[in-house]
Amino acid sequence: MLKIASKYTGFLAIPVFALGLATSANSALIDRGNGMIYDSDQDLTWLQDAN
C-alpha cells in the first residue's frame, strides 16, 4: 500500500513542480531619484544602496 501511495505522489509532484517553474513575474522598476527605486508590481519603494 505504501509503495502505491508513493508512486502516485511522484506522478502528482512532477506536474505541480513543472507548473511552478512556468510562472513569471513582470514589474516596472522606476527610478524616483535620491537612491529610491519604485516597484510597480509590489507597490513598494526600495533603496538603491542600503549600505
QUIGI-V613921 format. One line per field, one symbol per residue. phi: phi as a letter, one per 40 degrees, with the letter a starting at -180 (. if undefined). burial: 1 if it has 9 or more other C-alpha atoms within 8 Angstrom, else 0. A space follows every 10 residues. Layout:
phi = ???
burial = ???
//
This chain:
phi = .ccccccccc cccccccccc cccabbacbb ccgfgbbcbc ccfbbbccbc c
burial = 0000000000 0000000000 0000000000 0000111111 0000000000 0
//
